[in-house]
Amino acid sequence: MGCFWCFDFKEELLRENNSKEEEKLNPSLNRGQRKEIHPHVLSNMSKLSSGIDRLKTRNNGGLRNLSMAQKDMPNIAAQTFTLREVAAATKNFRPESFLGEGGFGRVYKGRLESTGQASVFQAVAVKQLDKDGHQGNREFLVEVLMLSLLHHDNLVNLIGYCADGDQRLLVYEYMPLGSLEDHLLDLPPDKEPLDWNTRIKIAADAAKGLEYLHDKANPPARPLFNDRKKHAKLVDPRLNGQYPMRGLYQALSVASMCIQEEAAARPHIRDVVTALSFLANQSYDLSSAPGHIRTLSGDKDEKTTNDEGGGRILKNEKCGRSGRKWESDGTERDDSPTKNAKVTTRDLDRERAVAEAKMWGENWRDKGRPSAQESFKDTNG
Ligand SMILES: Nc1ncnc2c1ncn2[C@@H]1O[C@H](COP(=O)(O)OP(=O)(O)OP(=O)(O)O)[C@@H](O)[C@H]1O
């Protein structure tokens, strides 16, 4: 349900945020700021958890210094709650309200009553951060502030927070269908697995949430791509970050073919198998230095030269296939005659990925190697 976070501006906020801001944490000083609660239907399973809990221990590095004056600090839009209010909402955190436990604390279902004229209730999920892992008030405040700036249909919304005594609680909108994980793994025998179209829709919606965090949120929150090591670990944790970025991006191209909305536009499974077989049999040099550039071909008989930026380029003299080259971190370079033509639309990207995967497959067959089906079996033990 969650994702990794890395906010460029966190460090700066920490520095700029003085004790005056800290006072906002104290609900008793902040009574007048309570907003009305507007209940709405919450049914979208493909929302990403806002993941504040992960910030506290997993994202201490890689933060850049940005200049953000205190006057530029936005006010925290999230509501403040007292422990008494949250306890009442969750019926004193009783076991019946318990929804689940993540790496950073327990989550309880709650019911909040609005302070408007008519009595309106809103279902919420209350995350109780582990006391052992607590940050200081300032860090907690900054993270609440960051989360309260992010709003998107495919992100779980932070409604408010409580910092009372040694308690740190986050109040999120309640997702009635629970975690996506519950619908994918360890299904009870009587539960139907999700159908293909639903899976595609969930993946597309989750991608929209990530796209917002990366490209549209202001300032951007880059849960995945700010830390390349994490990115690689997400692909296959057993590889412990040793996944070659070039292979990763190639595999992502294949994956992008498979999640096209139009069923007719999705590739046949045999093409997918062929492309993946080809990738699985590529040899990657994990020890290559940063700045190293490679071709997509994977051939060994390549010559190197220096590019303008001082990086090493591998030249394949045998054929001039795509002309696309990749940095060792997976960044794409294009040295073809259309070098400067920018591909801007996602559709073009998709088409290119499909064409490229097919090309890998054809390349594989042309070389008369074992059939794709067989090699796929081989590579999967
Ligand atoms: N907003 C929510 N609405 C409904 N249920 C939720 C909500 N947030 C969390 N839960 C429930 O609580 C469980 C724990 O969620 P949490 O986000 O803390 O951890 P996680 O994402 O499953 O794992 P981890 O934090 O270890 O990566 C989820 O599996 C889900 O069942």
The ligand as a Gaussian input file, in Angstrom:
#p B3LYP/6-31G(d) Opt

LIG

0 1
 N       -6.207000       4.544000       4.881000
 C       -6.459000       3.270000       5.173000
 N       -7.711000       2.766000       5.054000
 C       -7.975000       1.480000       5.355000
 N       -7.055000       0.604000       5.801000
 C       -5.791000       1.041000       5.945000
 C       -5.423000       2.391000       5.641000
 N       -4.105000       2.542000       5.880000
 C       -3.664000       1.354000       6.304000
 N       -4.668000       0.433000       6.358000
 C       -4.576000      -0.969000       6.800000
 O       -3.505000      -1.091000       7.713000
 C       -2.512000      -1.989000       7.217000
 C       -1.132000      -1.427000       7.520000
 O       -0.957000      -0.293000       6.717000
 P        0.406000       0.504000       6.627000
 O        0.229000       1.562000       5.604000
 O        0.830000       0.928000       7.995000
 O        1.467000      -0.570000       6.246000
 P        1.829000      -1.289000       4.879000
 O        1.838000      -0.301000       3.793000
 O        0.923000      -2.472000       4.706000
 O        3.256000      -1.873000       5.187000
 P        4.663000      -1.148000       5.525000
 O        4.393000       0.136000       6.220000
 O        5.336000      -2.114000       6.434000
 O        5.347000      -1.011000       4.219000
 C       -2.793000      -2.115000       5.725000
 O       -2.412000      -3.362000       5.247000
 C       -4.288000      -1.908000       5.647000
 O       -4.946000      -3.130000       5.885000

